[in-house]
Amino acid sequence: MAYRDQDILRAASMYYLQDVKMETIARHLGTSRSTVSRMIKEARASGLVEINLRPTQSRAPSIRQHFREVWGVEAFVVPIVEARSAEARHEQVAMTCAKLVTNWFQSEMVLSVAWGTTLSAVARHLPRKQTHGGAVVQLNGAANTRTSGVSYAGDLIAAFAEALEAHAVYFPVPAFFDYEHTKEAMWQERSIRRVLEMQQASDIALFSVGALTGGLPSHVYSAGYLESDDVAVLDEEGVVGDVCTVFLREDGTYADIPLNRRATGPNPAQLAKIPRRVCVVAGDNKITPLRAALRAGVITDLIIDEVTATKFLVHE
């Protein structure tokens, strides 16, 4: 059953802001207590109401201050119990990211989204939001020698577009071209240039950092996107991870890494032109790649769990 937005707003305001009991709200709205309960549940599900709990022992405030002062980044630190598994931390951060990005995205905006394990988790938790005139753009190609990448990246972009009531724009190119000159030629095609121009015009870019080893495997390293020779070259170059399939060393350098010339994602200099660049991170294996991404200057907003953030600070 659909409820009027004004009734949901009244019920939620009375319940959360005025401490009015559900029975009283029901009498005021001329409905039943069970209907009021469903309205309040709908208010939470739609993002109209957000509930935040901040444990008294949380280090989140000092962590946020550190990222702001040292890295110039706004950090949103998700409180996590130390004993929680890596998978549970990952899901909790994905849920928080989904709510924040939904709040930030407004009508007429363009959101560019990179594919990956973490972003797939974010897509599962997206609340619906009414907008108009916006677009969700795929930020890097997804095809490899084993798959077209359409079902993986396409479903991800479609999930964001559906939740935000925006137009989906796909990027039908490989994650990595076999030859540099092929990429150069493709980048001249009008259909591809249209997508590249939309990426560059984005208001928000959303991505994670890929880690070569440990923890939950990053999709680019676990799903056949790299050949053994490629992995060997990355090891020789001192690569610690990637952002949008552009590989980074720990010091944030990337320009002279050969494989990056065949990558289809935006490099850090191109990403830096997007006003809001949101990176979502969870897991100990993401600490070193995160440091590389921060040094490359690609992040304006960081969504990270408290355990990972604390360990990041310890290893600085």
N, C-alpha and C positions, 0 to 999 in steps of 0.2 A: 504494500500500500504506500502511495506517495503522500508526503506531508508538505504543506506549504512552508516555504523557507521562513516566512515571518513567524509562524508558529514554532518551528524548530528553534529559531533564535530566541523567542520569548521563553520557551521552556528551558533552554540551556542557560540563559541569563538568570532566570529566577533560581534555578537549581544550584549553579556554581557560584554566582556572584552575590545572591541574596540569602542563600541557605534555606530556601523555601522547600518544604517537603513535597514529595511527588503527589500526594493526595490533594494538597492545597492547589498545586499547579493544575491538576486535572480539573478541579472545580472551576478555577479561573478560566481555563480554556474550553470548558464544557465538553470534556472528554474523559476517558478512563485512565486509571493509574498505569495500566499496561501500555497504553498508547504513549503516555508521557515517557515511560521507560524506553520505548523504542525511539522516540524523538531524540532523547538524550544520547542514546547509542548512535543514532544517525549523525548527530552533531560531532561526535568524536571521530566517526569513520570518515566523514567528509573533510575533516581538518578545521572545521569551525571552532572546535574546542581542542586544545592541546594540554596534556597533563605532563608536567615535568617534576621529577623527584630528584633532589640533590642531596646525596648522603653527606652527613656532617664531616666525615673523614675524607671526602673526595679532594683530590689535588687539582681538580679541573680548573679552578680560578688561577692558580699559579702557573699551570701549564699553558693556559690561554695567554697569560701575560708574557710568558717566555717566547712563544711563537710570534706574538705581535712585536715584541721588542727586538728579538734576535733576527727573525726572518721576514718581518713585515707582513705576516699572514694572520688572518682571522681564523682561529681554531675553534671548532665545536667539538668538545670532548665528551664522549659518551661514557657515563659511569658504568663500570663493569666489575662484578665480583671476581677476584683473582682466580678462583677455582673454576670459573666457567671455561668450557672447552673452546678451542680456536674456532670451531664451526659456530658455536653460540655467539661468540664475540662478533664474528663476521655478520651474522644475521641481525644482531642488534644495531650494528653500525649501518647496515643497509636500510633498516627500518627508519632510522633517524635521518639518513640522507634522503630517502624518498619523501619524507615530510618536509624537510627544509627546501629541497629543490621545487617541490610543488608550490610551496608558499612564495618562493622567489619568482617563479614563472608567471608572467602576466600576459594578457592579450597583446597581440601584435609582436610578441617576442620571438626570437629564434634561439632554440636550444640545440647545441651540437653534442652528441653523445658518442663516446668511444665504446666499443664492445669489449667484453671480458667477463671473467668469473664474478667479480664484485658487482659490476653493473647489471649483470643478469639477476643477482640477488636484489638489487635496488628495484628493478622492474617489477619483481613479484610483490613488492610492498607499496606500490604507488597508490595513493588515494585518488579518487576522481576529482577533477576541478573544471568548472565551466569557464572556458576562455573562447576567444574568437580571433581569427586572423593570424595565428601563430604557426610555427613550424618546428618540427624536430628533425634534425639532420644527422645522418650517419657521418661520423668524423674520420673513419679510416676504413679502407677496403677489408674484405673478409674472406675472399676466395683463396684456396690453396690447391696443391696438387691432388688432394684427396676429396675435396668437397667444394661446392660453389660458394659456401658460406651464407647463402640466401636464407635458409631456415634459421640459422643461429643469429646472425646480425639483424636480419630482416624482422624476425619475431621480436627482438629486443627493441628496435626502433618503433615497431608497430605498437608495442605495449606502452611506451612513453607517449606516443601520439594519441592513442586511444584515451589514456588516463587524463591527458591535458587538453583533449578535444582540439588537437592541432594537426596540421598537414604533415604527413611522413615523407621525408626526402631520403632516398636510398643512394648508396655510393657503389655502383656495380663494377668494382675493380678488384684485383687481387690485393691481399694484404701486402705482398711483396712482388714486384715484377721480377722476371728472370733477367731482364736486361735494362740498363739505364735508358737506352735510346727508346725502348718501348714506352716507358713511363713518360718521357719527354714528348713523344708523339701523341699519346693518349691525353696528356694535359692540354693539348691544343684543340681537342674535340669540343664542340659547343655544349654537348650534353654533360660532359665532365666538368667543363669550365663553369657551368651553371651551378653545380654542386659545390665546387671549390669557392665560388663567390659567395654562396650562402653560408658556408663554413666561416669565411672571413668576416661576414656581416653578423655573426652570432652575438647575442647579448650574454649568453652563458655557455661555457664549455664544461662538460662533466666527464671525468675520467678517473681511473685509478692508476697505480703504479704496478707494473709487472715485475715479478721476482723470478729469477732463474731457478732457484732451488728452495726446498723446505716448505712446510706448511701446506696450505691449500694451493695447488698448482695454478699458475697463471695460464690462461687459455692459449696464449700465443706459443707457450713452451710445451704444452701438453697435448695439442690437437693437430699436430702435423704441419704447422706453418713453417717450421725450420728444418732444413736438412742437416745431417751430421756435420757436413763441411761448414755450414753457416754457424753452428754452435761452436765449432773449433775456432773460427775466426773471432767470434764474440769473446771467447775465453782469452785469446791472444791480445785482444784490444782492451782487456780489463773492464768489460761491460758488466754492470751489476743489476741492470733492469731496463725497463722501457716505459715510456709514456706515449700512448697512441701508436704503438709499434715503432717508435723512434727510440733507438737504444742510447743509453747514457752510461758514462763512466761515473765513478763515485764523486769525482770533482765537478760533475755536471756538464762536461764537454761531450760533444756528439758529432760535430761537423765533419771530422775526418774519418769516421767509422764507415767503411765501404758499404755495408748493408743498408745504411740509412739513405743512400742515394737511390735505392730501389724501393724504399718504404713508401706507403701511400698516406700515412698519417701526417699531420702538421708537425713541423719541428718546433722546438721551444721558441724560436724567434717569431714564428708565425702564430703560435698559441698566445704569445704575450700581447698580441694586438686585440684579443678578445677581452672585454672589460672585466667579466667575472669568470674566473677559472677555478672550478670546484674539483678538488681531489678527495676521494674517499678511500680510507686505508684501514685495514685491520689485519693483525698478524705479525708475529715477530720477524718473519722472513721479509716483510715489507720495509723494515727500518732502514736498511742501507739504500734501497732504491728510492725511498722517500727523501733521504738526505740528498741524493743526486738530483732529484726533481726540484727540491728547494734551491739548491745551488744553481740550477739551470734557470731559475726564475719563472717557472711555469704556473705557480699556484698563488691564488689570492685568498681562497677559502679552503680550509682543511677540515674534513670530518673524520675523526679518528677515535678509537676506543682508548679508555684511560690506561689500560695495561700496556698497550703498544706505545702510547705517548710517553708514559713514564720510563719505559725501557729506552726509548729514543733519547730522552734527556740524559739518562745514565751513560749512554755510549757516546755522547757528544765530546 
